[in-house]
Amino acid sequence: MKNTLTPSELFSLKGKSALVVGASGALGGAAAHALAAAGANLTLTGSNSETLKSLAQEMEHYGVSITVHIGRPETQDDAQEMINTATQSSPLDIVVCASGTSVVKPITDMQPDEFDKVMDANVRQSWLVCRAASKVMIEQNRGGKMILVSSVRAHFATPAGTSAYGTSKAAINMLTRSLAVELGPHNICVNAIAPTVFRSSLTSWLFEPESADKRQQVLNRIPIGRLGEPEDFNGIFMFLASQASNLITGEIINIDGGFSCN
């Protein structure tokens, strides 16, 4: 069959409905902008109500429907409420799990409750959202896209101490692959992006002048020669959410300026 799609049609999300979990964070905000720019209607979730409301106002010019849901998927009921909100007026087509946290310490200094906090926020909460979304997407019988957030730290450790964060992201990699296998027969694609350091509330200190030496240590491993910005992720979110990636599932895509090549 002849392919007659134009590039704009291939990446268009017009008429699609997306849930962005963790939209109040830098990466979730980037995902929200990318999906809205491509035409998707959005449900934005996060724990910071002011940030979410401000984000929704920023995106009014896209001309899409934007619903705000305050909260984290800390329980099964929380995750289900997010899915219910996202499906109030239309089916659910796209899910982005971008919420999470980090504690970087040597294992001898880290407390068990800190380890549990990271694993819960990064793994269990993503699992809960994917579980609730999977049931709905399978029932809808119209396929779908799920995008999770991993990290290059799933493969590359640091002496600073990534026994919690890196382990949680390695778990996300396996969750991505497991769901790709389970949900593939339902035409649901599941992929993850794996960033290196990018500008966010957790890493803003590294962009300050007084952190030049530490920043240079990181840059020495990045061939492209700079750290990431949230807008660097717009393209990959748009790609993985669109029909342009219909044959891609179970992949962990490094967005790292070449960090993982070294």
N, C-alpha and C positions, 0 to 999 in steps of 0.2 A: 504494500500500500504506500502510495506516495505521501511523503511528509510535507504538508503545506503550512505548518505552523510558522509564524513569524517569531523573532526573538521576544518581542513584547508579549505575545500570546503564550510562549513557552514558560515565561517567568511570572506570568500574571496570577494573582491570587484573588482576583475579583470574585465576589460571591462566596468565598471561603470564610470559615470561622475558626479563629485561633485562640487558644488559651496560653497565656504567658505567665508562668509561675516564677515569682521572683523578679517582677518587672520593676521594682523599686531599686534594684541593683544596676550597676553599669552595664553588665552583659544582657540582663533582661530588658533594660531600656533600649539597648541597641537592637535586640530582636523585635521589640514592639515597633520601633520606627521602621525597620526593614519590612516587616509584614504589612504594616499599614500603608507604606508607600507602594507596595505591590497590590493593594486593594483589599486586604483581608479585614474583616470585622474582628474586633479584639475583646477579650476579657482579660484584664490585667489584675494580677494578684500580688500581694506583698504586705509586709508588716508596717511599712511607713506610709501612712495615709496621705500626708502632705506631699510626699514625693510622687505618689501615684496620681494624685489629683493634678499636680503640676505637669506630669508627663502627659496625662490625658488632654490637658489644655494645649500643650505644645503640639499635639498631633491633630488638632481639630481641622487643620487645613487639608488633611488627607481626604476628608469627606467620607470617612468610614464610621461605623458604629463602634463606640468604645464604652465598655462596662468596667467598673472598678469594684473589686472584691478585696476587702481588707482581711489579712490573716495569712498564716503559714499552714502547710499541710502536716501538722504535728500528729494528727490522729486520722484514723480511717474516715471518721465523720467529717473532719475538716476537708480532706481530699474530695469526698463525695459532694460536699457543698460547693466546692469550686467547679466541679464538673456540672452540677445542676445549674449553677449560674451561667456557665458557658453555653448550655444547651437550652436555655429558656425559650429562645426564639428561633433557633436554627440548629442543624446538626453540627457536631464537632469534627473538624477536619485536621487540625494541626495542634499539637501540644509541644510547648517548649518548657523544659524544666531547668531553670537558671538560678534557682535559689540555692543557698549553701553558706558555709562558713569555713574558717581556717584557724587552726592553732598550730603555730610553728615553734616547737621547743624540742630539745633533746629528750629522749625517752626517760632519762633519769630525773628530769625536772617536770615532766608532764604528769598530771593527775589523771586517774581513771575516769573521773567525770568529764574532764576535758576531751579525752579520747572519745567517750560516748557521745558528747555533744557534736563533735565533728561527724562521726559515723551516722548519727541520727539525722542531722541537717542535710548531709550530702548524699547519703545512700537510702536510708529508710524513707525519708520524705519523698524522694524521687520515685522510689518503688511504690509508695502509696498512691501517688498521682497517676503513675503509669498503670497500676492495677485498676483504678477506677475508670481511667480513660479507655483502657483496653476493652472492658466490658461494654461500654457505650459504643465504641467504634465497631466492634464485632457485631453488635445488635443492629447498628445502622446499615451494615453491609454496603458501605461505599468507600472502603479503604481509608487511608489517612497517613499522616506523617507525625512521628515523634522525634524530637531533638533533645538530647541530653547534653550536659556539660561535664566533660572530663578535664584533664590537665596533662601537660607534659610530665608533671610530677608523678604520674602513674607509672612512668618508666625511668625517670631520672631523679635520684635522691639527692639530698643536699645535707652537708654537715650541720646546718642550722636546725634540722629536725623535722622530717616530714613523715614520721611513722604513723601519724593519724591522717593527715591530709592526703599524702600520697597513696596510702592504703585505701582510703575512701574513694579516690578517683580510679584506682585499679578495679575496685568493685563496680564502679559505674561502667567501665569498659566491658566487664563480663555481663552486667545487666543489659547493656545495649545489645550485645551479641545474642544473649539468651532470648530477649524479646524479639529480635529480628527473626530468629528461627521459629519461635512460637506463633508470631503474628503474621509472618510472611504469607501463609496460605489465605489470610484474610485481606491481602493486598495492603497491609499496613507496613510502612517502611520505618525502621528505627535506626537512627544514627547519632553519633556524638561528635562534638568538636572538642579539641584539646588545645587550649591556649597556653602560651607562656605568659610572662608578666605583661599585663596591660593596665592602663590607668583606671583605678577604681578607689573607693573609700578605703579599701584594705591595703592598697599599694601606693597611695598618693605621696607618702613619705619618700619613696624611692625616686620620685620626679623632682624633689626639692634640690636646690643648689648644694646644700650641706651633705647630701647623699651621693655626691659625684663619684667618689671612689667605689662605693658599693654598686652604684649603677653601672660603672664601667666594667666591673667584674661580670655582671650579667651580660652586658653588651658584647663582651669578648667572645661569647658563645653564640651570638646571633649574627649570622652572615649579612643579613640585610641592614644591620647597623643601627637599629632603633627599637625602642619598646613599643608595645601595642597601644592603640587607642580604641575606645569602644566602637567607633565607626568602621574600624577595620573588619568587623564581624558582620556588617550589614549584608555583604554579598553572600557569605556562606549560609546565613539564615534564610535569605531569600531563595537560594538554590535548593537547599535541603527541604524547604517547605513546598516547593513548586513541582510541577510535572517534569521539569528538567532533570530531576533526580529519581525518576520512577523505577529505575533498575538498580538503585544504590540502597543497600540496607546492611546493617551490621558493621558499618565502618566507623573507625575512630579517626577523624580528620584533624591533623595537626595544623593549627593556625599560629605559627610561632616564629616566623621570619627566618626559618632554617635552623633554629635551636636544636631540633632533634636530629639534624644531620651530623652534628659534632660528637 
